[in-house]
């Protein structure tokens, strides 16, 4: 993709990766009861710990896999192409070979089966085998990393939907996981392009009819019920609903509207259970609406993770990858 975006659109596009990583690092310390959830009215902190013994500000597998995708999208490729998917699959394998502190059970099984040197075809085959063995593969693991897909095909919603399915299918054989990723990418696309959530439901028109009806109903339910009810958030549908409910049920401050990003991430984390993933998903859409400038500097300064600061594993690296993806340019 080679396109020209306004400065505000670039800021919002960068905000997608930055706010998603911030949500991930904020939620990491509270995951599945690792620490008491922050009380209502208080902000979560990057306390570290969690299931992977993370350092404060360190991102988890959510952002590590998103960064692996963004490394490929930053080279201005079509994510629907097999060479691009091969590159994404290999970066997933590289990350897994480095021995991450915490990996989802399903993704771990798929990557172990695909091997340290792999292709998209080999990884899809491993995903199919895991699905056949377990009978399910619609976990939230492909939704949590999907933000770069939205940026890669921001100018082409049909290509975006196809790419979201293709990247999801590398590790998640169940089409429901791909539908969730495509749905969220479409919402992110709308917010980056327009700077608002108004009319965001119109994006679902780019989904096939059955999927459109299914995810429209899911969003309806998320808007009708309070965030606290979406504790079953380890599967793609529940995680998407938890993130959307947190966003729409958190008031936008009249005096400082962009503070909605921080407030809604706090709401997402207070839902509990898979706190880092729900906050990472919510962060992508919040960053798409409010931009990189809404991410507090103290959060950005702490952010880091695989592949390490010297290899772009920090906030600067995320900004660079997002900008290059949007501009379709070399480093």
N, C-alpha and C positions, 0 to 999 in steps of 0.2 A: 504494500500500500504506500503510495506517495500522495500526500494530501497537505493542504494548508489549513491550519486551524487558527482561530483567534488566540490572543494571549490568555483570555479567561478560560477558553476550552482546554488549552494546554495545562493551565494551573489545575483545572478540575481533573484532567486525565492523570496528571502526576499524583493528585490527591487520591486517586483510586488505589494505587499501589501503596502509597505512604500510609493512608488511614487504615487500609486492610492489615498491613504489618503492625501498625500501632495497636489495633484491636487484638490481634493475635498475641502480641507481647503482653498487653494488659491482662488478657484473659488467661494466660498460661499459668499463672500462679494460683488460680482459683479452680482449675479444672477438676471436675468430679470430686469436689469437697476437699481439695488439697489445702485450702485455707478458708476461713469463714468469709462468706460473700460480703462485700461492702454494704453497709446499711443504706436504706433509701436516703437520699439527700447528700450522700458523700460520694466522692469520686474514687474510682478504682486506681490503684497505683501499680507501677511495674515492679512487683515485689519479687519476681523470680520464683524459683522452686517448681511447684507443680509436679506432674508425673515424670518429667524428664530432668528434674533438678536444674532448671534453667537459671542463668544469671539474670538479674534485673535488666529488662529491655531486650532480652534475647528472644528471637522469634522461634517458632516451632516448625513442624513439618508442613503446616499450612502455607507459610510464607516461603519456606525453602523450595517447595514444589512450584509455587507461583513464580519465584525468581528463576527457576529452571526453565519455565515456559517463556518468561520475559526475555531471557538471554537469547532465545530463538526468535521471538517476535521482533526484537530490536534489530535483526538483520534484514528486515523488510521482506519476509517470505509469506507465502500463502499457507496458513496453518492447515489447510485441507490437503495439501500435497504430501505425498508419502515421504520425500526427503525431509521436509520440515518435521513431520511426526517422528521420523527416525531420530532426528536431532533431539527432540523433546524426550523421547523414550531413553536415549542414552544419558541425557542429563539427569533424569530420574534415577537411572542405574548408578550414575556417579555419586549422587547424593546418598543413595542407599548403601553403597559400598564404603562410604566414609563412616558408617556406624552411627547414625543419628540416635539421639537419646530417647526419642519417643516416635513410634510409627504406628499408624492404625493397623489393626489385625489384617484386614482385607488387603490393603495396599502392600503390607509387608509380604504377604503370601504371594501376591502377584509379582512383585519385584524379585523376590527370591527365586521364583520359577523362571523368570525371564533371563536371569544371569547378569553378570557384570558387564559383558559386552553384548549388546542387544540391538534389536530393531523394533519398529512399531508393530510389525506383523508378529514377531515373537512375543511381544508384551501383550498384544490382544489375545493371542492364543493362550497365554498363561492366565489372563483374566477370565477367559471362557472356561478354562479348566477349574479355576477357583469357584466360579459361579455354579458349574455343574456339580461340584463337590459339596458346596454349602447350601445351594438352593436360593441364594440371594446375593445381590451385590449393588444395592441402591443406597449404600452408605453416603455420608456427606463428604467423603474424601476427595471427590473430583469437583464438587461445588466450591469447597473452601479455597481452591487454588485457581479458580477460573477467571479472575479479574483481568489478567493480561490478554485473554482471548477477546474480550470486549474492545480493548484498545487496538488490537491488531486489525480488526475488521470494523472499525467505527463507522466507516463510510458505506458499508454494504451489509445490511441486516440479514439478508438471506445467506451470505457467506459466513456471517457471524454465527448463525444457528448451526450451520453445517460444521464449522470449526469447533464449536463448543461440544457437539456430539462426538466429533473425532478425537479430541483431546481427552474427553471424559472416558471414552471407550478403551483408551490405553490401559486403564486399570479397573474400570467399572463396566462390566458387561451389560448390566441391566439398563435398558433405554431410559428408565425413569431418572437415573442419575444424570444422563445426558440432557434430558428435558429440563431438569432443575438448573443445570449449568447454563443452558441456552436462555431460559427465562430470566435468570439473574443478569446475564450479560446484556440482554435487551434492555432491562431496567437501567443498568449502568450506562449503556449507550445513550439512552434518552436524557439522563441527568447530565452527562458530560456535554452533550450537544446543546441542551436548552438551559441548563442551570436551574432546573426546577423539577419537582415531581408531578406537577400538573400535567395531566394527559399521559402519564407514564403507562397506563393500562393499554393505550393504543398500540404499544410495541408488541403486545401479545398477538397481534394480527399476523405477525411473521412466523408464528408457530403453525404446524399442521392443525386442522380443526379439532381433533380429539385432544391433542396436547393443550391447545388453547383453552378448551373448556375445562380440562383438568386443573390447570394452573390458575385460571381465573377463579375457580372455586376455592383453591388453596389460599389465594390472596384474600378473597372475601372472608374466609374463616379467620385469617390472621388479623384482619382489620376489625372483626366483630368480637374477638376474644382478647383478654388482656395478655400481655407478654408472659406473665407468670404461669400460664397454662401450657406453654410449649416446652415442657421439660423433656419430652421425648424427641431430642434434637440430634441424635447420632445418625439418623437417616436423612437423606437429602431433602425430603419434603418437610420434615419437622424442623430442620435447621433453617431452611428458607423461610418458613412461617415464623420461627422465632425471631430471625433477623428483621423481617418486614414488620412484624408486630412491634418490636422494640422501636423501630424508626417512626412508625405512624402514631404510636401512642405516647411518644415523648414530645412534650410541647416545645415549640420553637420560641425561644426567648424574644420578646418584642424589641429589646434594646440591643442585644447582641445575637442576631439570628444564627451566625456561624457557630456559636457555642452549642447549638443543637448536636453537632458532631460528638462532642465530649459527653453531653448528657445522654444521648441515645446509646453510645457505647457502654455507658454505665448501666443503662437499663438492660441492654443485651447480656451483660455479664451477670447481672443479678437474677437472670432466669435460672442460672445454674447448669450443672452437668457439663456439657461440652462447651465450656465458656470461651476457650480460645478460638474455636472454630466458628461459633455463632458470632462472636465479636469481629472476627476476620471477615466473614461474609457481610455483616452489617457495615463494617468499615469501608469496604469497597464501594458500596452504594452511597454512604455518607460522604466519602471523599469525592465521589462523582458529582455530588450536589454542592458541597461547600468548598471544595478545593484544597490544595496543599497548604494554603495559608491558614486554614482552620485547624491544622494539626499543631498542637503546642510544641514550641521549640524544645522544651525539656524532654518531651517524648521522643522527638526525632533524634536528639543528641544521644539518647540511650540505645536506640535501635541497632541491632546487629544480629548476625547469625550466619548459617552456612551460605556461601562458601568461605566466610571469613572476611574481616574488614579489608585486608590487603587485596582481596579478589572481588571487591564490590559488594560485600555482604554488610552494608550499612545503609543509612538513609540516603547518602549521596549516590550510592550505587542504584538504589531504587529509582531515584529521580532521573538518573542518566538513562536507565533502561526504559522507563515510561516515556521520556522525551524522545528517545530514538525510535521507539515503536510508533509514536504519534507522527513523527516527522518522516519516518521511512528513510532515515539517513544512516551513514556510518558513524562510528564513535566520534 
